[in-house]
Amino acid sequence: MSPQLAAVAAVAWAGGVSPDASKPRLTTIGGATPGGFYNASYIRVDSVDYQTGPVPYYLVKMNGQIGQSRETFYGAVLEDGRIVAPIPVSGAEQTKAAKSRQHRRQ
């Protein structure tokens, strides 16, 4: 997997894939139609960085239109092209974990 292919995979995942009706053999990714994991449109890749751990992957930083604002978001693409899907964590759990770590340090 090259950095360029990792970027394509991340944009397709983040913004979805839609067939181009005017050209039946082409597919548009990250274009005007919102979709994908972030329900984003007009996606641009800002950077692709290779990370070695805990397993090798490409971290793709993107920005795109989500609702009425332009947002920054990320995709993690493994060397075989699979996407690492984020797992939502509630704010209460994050706060508890941070307090627990802080308490252990004291």
Backbone as XML, in Angstrom:
<?xml version="1.0"?>
<chain id="A" units="angstrom">
  <residue number="1" name="MET">
    <atom name="N" x="0.854" y="-1.174" z="0.000"/>
    <atom name="CA" x="0.000" y="0.000" z="0.000"/>
    <atom name="C" x="0.897" y="1.232" z="0.000"/>
  </residue>
  <residue number="2" name="SER">
    <atom name="N" x="0.624" y="2.137" z="-0.893"/>
    <atom name="CA" x="1.377" y="3.388" z="-0.972"/>
    <atom name="C" x="0.628" y="4.485" z="-0.207"/>
  </residue>
  <residue number="3" name="PRO">
    <atom name="N" x="1.293" y="5.587" z="0.121"/>
    <atom name="CA" x="0.601" y="6.701" z="0.768"/>
    <atom name="C" x="-0.567" y="7.230" z="-0.081"/>
  </residue>
  <residue number="4" name="GLN">
    <atom name="N" x="-0.415" y="7.235" z="-1.399"/>
    <atom name="CA" x="-1.477" y="7.727" z="-2.276"/>
    <atom name="C" x="-2.706" y="6.828" z="-2.215"/>
  </residue>
  <residue number="5" name="LEU">
    <atom name="N" x="-2.499" y="5.510" z="-2.230"/>
    <atom name="CA" x="-3.623" y="4.581" z="-2.135"/>
    <atom name="C" x="-4.273" y="4.644" z="-0.755"/>
  </residue>
  <residue number="6" name="ALA">
    <atom name="N" x="-3.468" y="4.862" z="0.287"/>
    <atom name="CA" x="-4.023" y="5.019" z="1.635"/>
    <atom name="C" x="-4.928" y="6.250" z="1.683"/>
  </residue>
  <residue number="7" name="ALA">
    <atom name="N" x="-4.520" y="7.329" z="1.019"/>
    <atom name="CA" x="-5.339" y="8.545" z="0.976"/>
    <atom name="C" x="-6.660" y="8.288" z="0.263"/>
  </residue>
  <residue number="8" name="VAL">
    <atom name="N" x="-6.623" y="7.557" z="-0.844"/>
    <atom name="CA" x="-7.850" y="7.234" z="-1.589"/>
    <atom name="C" x="-8.785" y="6.396" z="-0.717"/>
  </residue>
  <residue number="9" name="ALA">
    <atom name="N" x="-8.235" y="5.380" z="-0.048"/>
    <atom name="CA" x="-9.056" y="4.527" z="0.810"/>
    <atom name="C" x="-9.679" y="5.334" z="1.944"/>
  </residue>
  <residue number="10" name="ALA">
    <atom name="N" x="-8.915" y="6.237" z="2.549"/>
    <atom name="CA" x="-9.420" y="7.037" z="3.663"/>
    <atom name="C" x="-10.520" y="7.998" z="3.207"/>
  </residue>
  <residue number="11" name="VAL">
    <atom name="N" x="-10.342" y="8.639" z="2.070"/>
    <atom name="CA" x="-11.363" y="9.567" z="1.560"/>
    <atom name="C" x="-12.643" y="8.813" z="1.223"/>
  </residue>
  <residue number="12" name="ALA">
    <atom name="N" x="-12.515" y="7.644" z="0.598"/>
    <atom name="CA" x="-13.702" y="6.846" z="0.270"/>
    <atom name="C" x="-14.443" y="6.440" z="1.532"/>
  </residue>
  <residue number="13" name="TRP">
    <atom name="N" x="-13.724" y="6.081" z="2.574"/>
    <atom name="CA" x="-14.333" y="5.688" z="3.840"/>
    <atom name="C" x="-14.971" y="6.889" z="4.539"/>
  </residue>
  <residue number="14" name="ALA">
    <atom name="N" x="-14.260" y="7.998" z="4.575"/>
    <atom name="CA" x="-14.742" y="9.178" z="5.304"/>
    <atom name="C" x="-15.914" y="9.857" z="4.611"/>
  </residue>
  <residue number="15" name="GLY">
    <atom name="N" x="-15.901" y="9.892" z="3.276"/>
    <atom name="CA" x="-16.918" y="10.639" z="2.542"/>
    <atom name="C" x="-17.818" y="9.814" z="1.665"/>
  </residue>
  <residue number="16" name="GLY">
    <atom name="N" x="-17.596" y="8.536" z="1.619"/>
    <atom name="CA" x="-18.465" y="7.674" z="0.825"/>
    <atom name="C" x="-18.074" y="7.613" z="-0.631"/>
  </residue>
  <residue number="17" name="VAL">
    <atom name="N" x="-18.760" y="6.744" z="-1.327"/>
    <atom name="CA" x="-18.497" y="6.466" z="-2.733"/>
    <atom name="C" x="-19.811" y="6.593" z="-3.478"/>
  </residue>
  <residue number="18" name="SER">
    <atom name="N" x="-19.801" y="7.316" z="-4.599"/>
    <atom name="CA" x="-21.031" y="7.419" z="-5.391"/>
    <atom name="C" x="-20.685" y="7.268" z="-6.869"/>
  </residue>
  <residue number="19" name="PRO">
    <atom name="N" x="-21.471" y="6.470" z="-7.592"/>
    <atom name="CA" x="-21.217" y="6.291" z="-9.026"/>
    <atom name="C" x="-21.512" y="7.581" z="-9.786"/>
  </residue>
  <residue number="20" name="ASP">
    <atom name="N" x="-20.703" y="7.878" z="-10.780"/>
    <atom name="CA" x="-20.907" y="9.056" z="-11.619"/>
    <atom name="C" x="-21.885" y="8.676" z="-12.734"/>
  </residue>
  <residue number="21" name="ALA">
    <atom name="N" x="-23.098" y="9.203" z="-12.667"/>
    <atom name="CA" x="-24.148" y="8.838" z="-13.629"/>
    <atom name="C" x="-23.791" y="9.239" z="-15.054"/>
  </residue>
  <residue number="22" name="SER">
    <atom name="N" x="-23.038" y="10.327" z="-15.211"/>
    <atom name="CA" x="-22.698" y="10.778" z="-16.556"/>
    <atom name="C" x="-21.602" y="9.904" z="-17.184"/>
  </residue>
  <residue number="23" name="LYS">
    <atom name="N" x="-20.822" y="9.227" z="-16.344"/>
    <atom name="CA" x="-19.755" y="8.345" z="-16.820"/>
    <atom name="C" x="-19.871" y="7.037" z="-16.045"/>
  </residue>
  <residue number="24" name="PRO">
    <atom name="N" x="-20.659" y="6.089" z="-16.530"/>
    <atom name="CA" x="-21.006" y="4.883" z="-15.778"/>
    <atom name="C" x="-19.838" y="4.081" z="-15.215"/>
  </residue>
  <residue number="25" name="ARG">
    <atom name="N" x="-18.670" y="4.207" z="-15.754"/>
    <atom name="CA" x="-17.550" y="3.419" z="-15.257"/>
    <atom name="C" x="-16.726" y="4.155" z="-14.206"/>
  </residue>
  <residue number="26" name="LEU">
    <atom name="N" x="-17.079" y="5.405" z="-13.891"/>
    <atom name="CA" x="-16.318" y="6.181" z="-12.919"/>
    <atom name="C" x="-17.059" y="6.274" z="-11.588"/>
  </residue>
  <residue number="27" name="THR">
    <atom name="N" x="-16.301" y="6.433" z="-10.535"/>
    <atom name="CA" x="-16.853" y="6.593" z="-9.203"/>
    <atom name="C" x="-16.271" y="7.858" z="-8.594"/>
  </residue>
  <residue number="28" name="THR">
    <atom name="N" x="-17.107" y="8.610" z="-7.916"/>
    <atom name="CA" x="-16.663" y="9.825" z="-7.245"/>
    <atom name="C" x="-16.495" y="9.531" z="-5.759"/>
  </residue>
  <residue number="29" name="ILE">
    <atom name="N" x="-15.357" y="9.911" z="-5.191"/>
    <atom name="CA" x="-15.161" y="9.772" z="-3.752"/>
    <atom name="C" x="-14.888" y="11.154" z="-3.169"/>
  </residue>
  <residue number="30" name="GLY">
    <atom name="N" x="-15.491" y="11.407" z="-2.014"/>
    <atom name="CA" x="-15.253" y="12.667" z="-1.312"/>
    <atom name="C" x="-15.713" y="13.895" z="-2.062"/>
  </residue>
  <residue number="31" name="GLY">
    <atom name="N" x="-16.700" y="13.762" z="-2.941"/>
    <atom name="CA" x="-17.176" y="14.883" z="-3.749"/>
    <atom name="C" x="-18.310" y="15.648" z="-3.094"/>
  </residue>
  <residue number="32" name="ALA">
    <atom name="N" x="-19.230" y="16.119" z="-3.917"/>
    <atom name="CA" x="-20.303" y="17.000" z="-3.461"/>
    <atom name="C" x="-21.376" y="16.298" z="-2.635"/>
  </residue>
  <residue number="33" name="THR">
    <atom name="N" x="-21.531" y="14.992" z="-2.813"/>
    <atom name="CA" x="-22.564" y="14.260" z="-2.081"/>
    <atom name="C" x="-22.017" y="13.780" z="-0.743"/>
  </residue>
  <residue number="34" name="PRO">
    <atom name="N" x="-22.604" y="14.234" z="0.382"/>
    <atom name="CA" x="-22.119" y="13.781" z="1.686"/>
    <atom name="C" x="-22.374" y="12.289" z="1.878"/>
  </residue>
  <residue number="35" name="GLY">
    <atom name="N" x="-21.475" y="11.636" z="2.567"/>
    <atom name="CA" x="-21.636" y="10.214" z="2.840"/>
    <atom name="C" x="-20.489" y="9.692" z="3.672"/>
  </residue>
  <residue number="36" name="GLY">
    <atom name="N" x="-20.381" y="8.392" z="3.733"/>
    <atom name="CA" x="-19.297" y="7.751" z="4.460"/>
    <atom name="C" x="-19.419" y="7.875" z="5.962"/>
  </residue>
  <residue number="37" name="PHE">
    <atom name="N" x="-18.358" y="7.513" z="6.648"/>
    <atom name="CA" x="-18.345" y="7.492" z="8.109"/>
    <atom name="C" x="-18.643" y="8.865" z="8.708"/>
  </residue>
  <residue number="38" name="TYR">
    <atom name="N" x="-18.050" y="9.921" z="8.133"/>
    <atom name="CA" x="-18.230" y="11.268" z="8.672"/>
    <atom name="C" x="-19.382" y="12.031" z="8.023"/>
  </residue>
  <residue number="39" name="ASN">
    <atom name="N" x="-20.026" y="11.420" z="7.037"/>
    <atom name="CA" x="-21.075" y="12.098" z="6.262"/>
    <atom name="C" x="-20.541" y="13.437" z="5.749"/>
  </residue>
  <residue number="40" name="ALA">
    <atom name="N" x="-19.361" y="13.379" z="5.178"/>
    <atom name="CA" x="-18.642" y="14.568" z="4.730"/>
    <atom name="C" x="-18.695" y="14.709" z="3.214"/>
  </residue>
  <residue number="41" name="SER">
    <atom name="N" x="-18.497" y="15.936" z="2.762"/>
    <atom name="CA" x="-18.403" y="16.222" z="1.331"/>
    <atom name="C" x="-17.208" y="17.148" z="1.095"/>
  </residue>
  <residue number="42" name="TYR">
    <atom name="N" x="-16.832" y="17.287" z="-0.159"/>
    <atom name="CA" x="-15.711" y="18.154" z="-0.565"/>
    <atom name="C" x="-14.463" y="17.898" z="0.290"/>
  </residue>
  <residue number="43" name="ILE">
    <atom name="N" x="-14.038" y="16.652" z="0.325"/>
    <atom name="CA" x="-12.919" y="16.244" z="1.176"/>
    <atom name="C" x="-11.587" y="16.529" z="0.487"/>
  </residue>
  <residue number="44" name="ARG">
    <atom name="N" x="-10.655" y="17.055" z="1.275"/>
    <atom name="CA" x="-9.278" y="17.283" z="0.827"/>
    <atom name="C" x="-8.337" y="16.566" z="1.781"/>
  </residue>
  <residue number="45" name="VAL">
    <atom name="N" x="-7.295" y="15.979" z="1.256"/>
    <atom name="CA" x="-6.283" y="15.330" z="2.086"/>
    <atom name="C" x="-5.241" y="16.381" z="2.457"/>
  </residue>
  <residue number="46" name="ASP">
    <atom name="N" x="-4.985" y="16.508" z="3.760"/>
    <atom name="CA" x="-3.966" y="17.443" z="4.243"/>
    <atom name="C" x="-2.603" y="16.773" z="4.353"/>
  </residue>
  <residue number="47" name="SER">
    <atom name="N" x="-2.584" y="15.521" z="4.850"/>
    <atom name="CA" x="-1.311" y="14.811" z="4.988"/>
    <atom name="C" x="-1.553" y="13.319" z="5.123"/>
  </residue>
  <residue number="48" name="VAL">
    <atom name="N" x="-0.515" y="12.549" z="4.804"/>
    <atom name="CA" x="-0.512" y="11.098" z="4.994"/>
    <atom name="C" x="0.808" y="10.775" z="5.679"/>
  </residue>
  <residue number="49" name="ASP">
    <atom name="N" x="0.730" y="10.263" z="6.898"/>
    <atom name="CA" x="1.927" y="9.952" z="7.677"/>
    <atom name="C" x="1.960" y="8.471" z="8.011"/>
  </residue>
  <residue number="50" name="TYR">
    <atom name="N" x="3.102" y="7.841" z="7.743"/>
    <atom name="CA" x="3.264" y="6.427" z="8.060"/>
    <atom name="C" x="3.631" y="6.291" z="9.530"/>
  </residue>
  <residue number="51" name="GLN">
    <atom name="N" x="2.893" y="5.462" z="10.242"/>
    <atom name="CA" x="3.128" y="5.210" z="11.661"/>
    <atom name="C" x="3.566" y="3.757" z="11.819"/>
  </residue>
  <residue number="52" name="THR">
    <atom name="N" x="4.532" y="3.498" z="12.696"/>
    <atom name="CA" x="5.055" y="2.142" z="12.843"/>
    <atom name="C" x="4.428" y="1.362" z="13.989"/>
  </residue>
  <residue number="53" name="GLY">
    <atom name="N" x="3.744" y="2.010" z="14.897"/>
    <atom name="CA" x="3.216" y="1.251" z="16.027"/>
    <atom name="C" x="1.904" y="1.790" z="16.516"/>
  </residue>
  <residue number="54" name="PRO">
    <atom name="N" x="1.110" y="0.996" z="17.161"/>
    <atom name="CA" x="1.417" y="-0.358" z="17.621"/>
    <atom name="C" x="1.470" y="-1.380" z="16.480"/>
  </residue>
  <residue number="55" name="VAL">
    <atom name="N" x="0.824" y="-1.123" z="15.367"/>
    <atom name="CA" x="0.987" y="-1.892" z="14.127"/>
    <atom name="C" x="1.198" y="-0.865" z="13.024"/>
  </residue>
  <residue number="56" name="PRO">
    <atom name="N" x="1.881" y="-1.213" z="11.939"/>
    <atom name="CA" x="2.100" y="-0.236" z="10.871"/>
    <atom name="C" x="0.773" y="0.198" z="10.223"/>
  </residue>
  <residue number="57" name="TYR">
    <atom name="N" x="0.632" y="1.518" z="10.028"/>
    <atom name="CA" x="-0.560" y="2.074" z="9.386"/>
    <atom name="C" x="-0.260" y="3.465" z="8.855"/>
  </residue>
  <residue number="58" name="TYR">
    <atom name="N" x="-1.148" y="3.944" z="7.991"/>
    <atom name="CA" x="-1.071" y="5.317" z="7.489"/>
    <atom name="C" x="-2.127" y="6.145" z="8.212"/>
  </residue>
  <residue number="59" name="LEU">
    <atom name="N" x="-1.716" y="7.267" z="8.779"/>
    <atom name="CA" x="-2.649" y="8.205" z="9.402"/>
    <atom name="C" x="-2.919" y="9.302" z="8.374"/>
  </residue>
  <residue number="60" name="VAL">
    <atom name="N" x="-4.163" y="9.362" z="7.911"/>
    <atom name="CA" x="-4.545" y="10.323" z="6.876"/>
    <atom name="C" x="-5.340" y="11.445" z="7.516"/>
  </residue>
  <residue number="61" name="LYS">
    <atom name="N" x="-4.798" y="12.655" z="7.448"/>
    <atom name="CA" x="-5.488" y="13.842" z="7.959"/>
    <atom name="C" x="-6.223" y="14.480" z="6.788"/>
  </residue>
  <residue number="62" name="MET">
    <atom name="N" x="-7.521" y="14.705" z="6.985"/>
    <atom name="CA" x="-8.365" y="15.266" z="5.922"/>
    <atom name="C" x="-9.169" y="16.425" z="6.475"/>
  </residue>
  <residue number="63" name="ASN">
    <atom name="N" x="-9.764" y="17.179" z="5.563"/>
    <atom name="CA" x="-10.758" y="18.168" z="5.971"/>
    <atom name="C" x="-11.868" y="18.142" z="4.938"/>
  </residue>
  <residue number="64" name="GLY">
    <atom name="N" x="-13.066" y="18.469" z="5.405"/>
    <atom name="CA" x="-14.213" y="18.435" z="4.515"/>
    <atom name="C" x="-15.412" y="19.110" z="5.139"/>
  </residue>
  <residue number="65" name="GLN">
    <atom name="N" x="-16.434" y="19.235" z="4.352"/>
    <atom name="CA" x="-17.668" y="19.874" z="4.778"/>
    <atom name="C" x="-18.522" y="18.853" z="5.530"/>
  </residue>
  <residue number="66" name="ILE">
    <atom name="N" x="-18.820" y="19.139" z="6.789"/>
    <atom name="CA" x="-19.732" y="18.321" z="7.600"/>
    <atom name="C" x="-20.805" y="19.274" z="8.098"/>
  </residue>
  <residue number="67" name="GLY">
    <atom name="N" x="-22.008" y="19.093" z="7.583"/>
    <atom name="CA" x="-23.071" y="20.046" z="7.911"/>
    <atom name="C" x="-22.740" y="21.404" z="7.327"/>
  </residue>
  <residue number="68" name="GLN">
    <atom name="N" x="-22.766" y="22.416" z="8.162"/>
    <atom name="CA" x="-22.527" y="23.784" z="7.705"/>
    <atom name="C" x="-21.081" y="24.253" z="7.908"/>
  </residue>
  <residue number="69" name="SER">
    <atom name="N" x="-20.222" y="23.394" z="8.447"/>
    <atom name="CA" x="-18.856" y="23.850" z="8.717"/>
    <atom name="C" x="-17.817" y="22.915" z="8.115"/>
  </residue>
  <residue number="70" name="ARG">
    <atom name="N" x="-16.627" y="23.449" z="7.924"/>
    <atom name="CA" x="-15.497" y="22.663" z="7.427"/>
    <atom name="C" x="-14.777" y="22.107" z="8.646"/>
  </residue>
  <residue number="71" name="GLU">
    <atom name="N" x="-14.566" y="20.801" z="8.668"/>
    <atom name="CA" x="-14.000" y="20.119" z="9.826"/>
    <atom name="C" x="-12.730" y="19.368" z="9.435"/>
  </residue>
  <residue number="72" name="THR">
    <atom name="N" x="-11.882" y="19.117" z="10.424"/>
    <atom name="CA" x="-10.712" y="18.263" z="10.248"/>
    <atom name="C" x="-11.052" y="16.903" z="10.833"/>
  </residue>
  <residue number="73" name="PHE">
    <atom name="N" x="-10.671" y="15.824" z="10.138"/>
    <atom name="CA" x="-10.905" y="14.478" z="10.642"/>
    <atom name="C" x="-9.818" y="13.561" z="10.112"/>
  </residue>
  <residue number="74" name="TYR">
    <atom name="N" x="-9.774" y="12.352" z="10.641"/>
    <atom name="CA" x="-8.674" y="11.440" z="10.368"/>
    <atom name="C" x="-9.171" y="10.063" z="9.956"/>
  </residue>
  <residue number="75" name="GLY">
    <atom name="N" x="-8.325" y="9.348" z="9.242"/>
    <atom name="CA" x="-8.555" y="7.947" z="8.921"/>
    <atom name="C" x="-7.256" y="7.189" z="9.141"/>
  </residue>
  <residue number="76" name="ALA">
    <atom name="N" x="-7.363" y="5.987" z="9.687"/>
    <atom name="CA" x="-6.199" y="5.122" z="9.881"/>
    <atom name="C" x="-6.346" y="3.942" z="8.922"/>
  </residue>
  <residue number="77" name="VAL">
    <atom name="N" x="-5.372" y="3.788" z="8.028"/>
    <atom name="CA" x="-5.436" y="2.751" z="6.994"/>
    <atom name="C" x="-4.285" y="1.774" z="7.216"/>
  </residue>
  <residue number="78" name="LEU">
    <atom name="N" x="-4.645" y="0.507" z="7.424"/>
    <atom name="CA" x="-3.619" y="-0.529" z="7.595"/>
    <atom name="C" x="-2.917" y="-0.796" z="6.267"/>
  </residue>
  <residue number="79" name="GLU">
    <atom name="N" x="-1.775" y="-1.442" z="6.316"/>
    <atom name="CA" x="-0.994" y="-1.702" z="5.109"/>
    <atom name="C" x="-1.730" y="-2.551" z="4.081"/>
  </residue>
  <residue number="80" name="ASP">
    <atom name="N" x="-2.739" y="-3.327" z="4.522"/>
    <atom name="CA" x="-3.501" y="-4.144" z="3.577"/>
    <atom name="C" x="-4.743" y="-3.423" z="3.044"/>
  </residue>
  <residue number="81" name="GLY">
    <atom name="N" x="-4.896" y="-2.139" z="3.408"/>
    <atom name="CA" x="-6.002" y="-1.334" z="2.889"/>
    <atom name="C" x="-7.223" y="-1.271" z="3.775"/>
  </residue>
  <residue number="82" name="ARG">
    <atom name="N" x="-7.260" y="-2.059" z="4.848"/>
    <atom name="CA" x="-8.408" y="-1.993" z="5.766"/>
    <atom name="C" x="-8.357" y="-0.719" z="6.594"/>
  </residue>
  <residue number="83" name="ILE">
    <atom name="N" x="-9.534" y="-0.207" z="6.914"/>
    <atom name="CA" x="-9.660" y="0.991" z="7.740"/>
    <atom name="C" x="-9.848" y="0.567" z="9.190"/>
  </residue>
  <residue number="84" name="VAL">
    <atom name="N" x="-9.199" y="1.286" z="10.105"/>
    <atom name="CA" x="-9.410" y="1.072" z="11.529"/>
    <atom name="C" x="-10.520" y="2.024" z="11.944"/>
  </residue>
  <residue number="85" name="ALA">
    <atom name="N" x="-11.702" y="1.472" z="12.236"/>
    <atom name="CA" x="-12.851" y="2.306" z="12.591"/>
    <atom name="C" x="-12.724" y="2.787" z="14.031"/>
  </residue>
  <residue number="86" name="PRO">
    <atom name="N" x="-12.977" y="4.071" z="14.266"/>
    <atom name="CA" x="-12.921" y="4.589" z="15.631"/>
    <atom name="C" x="-14.069" y="4.026" z="16.475"/>
  </residue>
  <residue number="87" name="ILE">
    <atom name="N" x="-13.821" y="3.913" z="17.758"/>
    <atom name="CA" x="-14.848" y="3.452" z="18.694"/>
    <atom name="C" x="-15.271" y="4.639" z="19.541"/>
  </residue>
  <residue number="88" name="PRO">
    <atom name="N" x="-16.567" y="4.990" z="19.515"/>
    <atom name="CA" x="-17.028" y="6.132" z="20.312"/>
    <atom name="C" x="-16.865" y="5.870" z="21.815"/>
  </residue>
  <residue number="89" name="VAL">
    <atom name="N" x="-16.428" y="6.897" z="22.517"/>
    <atom name="CA" x="-16.310" y="6.848" z="23.968"/>
    <atom name="C" x="-17.051" y="8.055" z="24.505"/>
  </residue>
  <residue number="90" name="SER">
    <atom name="N" x="-17.898" y="7.842" z="25.497"/>
    <atom name="CA" x="-18.673" y="8.967" z="26.029"/>
    <atom name="C" x="-17.776" y="9.886" z="26.836"/>
  </residue>
  <residue number="91" name="GLY">
    <atom name="N" x="-18.197" y="11.133" z="26.973"/>
    <atom name="CA" x="-17.442" y="12.123" z="27.729"/>
    <atom name="C" x="-17.261" y="11.727" z="29.170"/>
  </residue>
  <residue number="92" name="ALA">
    <atom name="N" x="-18.275" y="11.108" z="29.781"/>
    <atom name="CA" x="-18.188" y="10.696" z="31.179"/>
    <atom name="C" x="-17.094" y="9.656" z="31.370"/>
  </residue>
  <residue number="93" name="GLU">
    <atom name="N" x="-16.980" y="8.707" z="30.444"/>
    <atom name="CA" x="-15.952" y="7.680" z="30.554"/>
    <atom name="C" x="-14.564" y="8.284" z="30.394"/>
  </residue>
  <residue number="94" name="GLN">
    <atom name="N" x="-14.417" y="9.226" z="29.467"/>
    <atom name="CA" x="-13.123" y="9.879" z="29.276"/>
    <atom name="C" x="-12.725" y="10.624" z="30.543"/>
  </residue>
  <residue number="95" name="THR">
    <atom name="N" x="-13.655" y="11.341" z="31.153"/>
    <atom name="CA" x="-13.375" y="12.115" z="32.358"/>
    <atom name="C" x="-12.985" y="11.193" z="33.501"/>
  </residue>
  <residue number="96" name="LYS">
    <atom name="N" x="-13.708" y="10.081" z="33.669"/>
    <atom name="CA" x="-13.399" y="9.111" z="34.723"/>
    <atom name="C" x="-11.999" y="8.544" z="34.540"/>
  </residue>
  <residue number="97" name="ALA">
    <atom name="N" x="-11.659" y="8.179" z="33.312"/>
    <atom name="CA" x="-10.344" y="7.595" z="33.041"/>
    <atom name="C" x="-9.236" y="8.606" z="33.322"/>
  </residue>
  <residue number="98" name="ALA">
    <atom name="N" x="-9.437" y="9.854" z="32.928"/>
    <atom name="CA" x="-8.429" y="10.896" z="33.169"/>
    <atom name="C" x="-8.255" y="11.134" z="34.661"/>
  </residue>
  <residue number="99" name="LYS">
    <atom name="N" x="-9.341" y="11.181" z="35.400"/>
    <atom name="CA" x="-9.262" y="11.387" z="36.859"/>
    <atom name="C" x="-8.569" y="10.209" z="37.516"/>
  </residue>
  <residue number="100" name="SER">
    <atom name="N" x="-8.855" y="8.999" z="37.036"/>
    <atom name="CA" x="-8.239" y="7.803" z="37.599"/>
    <atom name="C" x="-6.729" y="7.835" z="37.386"/>
  </residue>
  <residue number="101" name="ARG">
    <atom name="N" x="-6.283" y="8.203" z="36.187"/>
    <atom name="CA" x="-4.846" y="8.302" z="35.904"/>
    <atom name="C" x="-4.204" y="9.367" z="36.775"/>
  </residue>
  <residue number="102" name="GLN">
    <atom name="N" x="-4.884" y="10.490" z="36.932"/>
    <atom name="CA" x="-4.345" y="11.592" z="37.739"/>
    <atom name="C" x="-4.243" y="11.167" z="39.208"/>
  </residue>
  <residue number="103" name="HIS">
    <atom name="N" x="-5.239" y="10.460" z="39.707"/>
    <atom name="CA" x="-5.243" y="10.016" z="41.093"/>
    <atom name="C" x="-4.118" y="9.026" z="41.344"/>
  </residue>
  <residue number="104" name="ARG">
    <atom name="N" x="-3.835" y="8.138" z="40.393"/>
    <atom name="CA" x="-2.763" y="7.148" z="40.560"/>
    <atom name="C" x="-1.395" y="7.802" z="40.602"/>
  </residue>
  <residue number="105" name="ARG">
    <atom name="N" x="-1.225" y="8.935" z="39.923"/>
    <atom name="CA" x="0.076" y="9.616" z="39.898"/>
    <atom name="C" x="0.402" y="10.270" z="41.239"/>
  </residue>
  <residue number="106" name="GLN">
    <atom name="N" x="-0.611" y="10.598" z="42.005"/>
    <atom name="CA" x="-0.390" y="11.334" z="43.264"/>
    <atom name="C" x="0.087" y="10.457" z="44.379"/>
  </residue>
</chain>
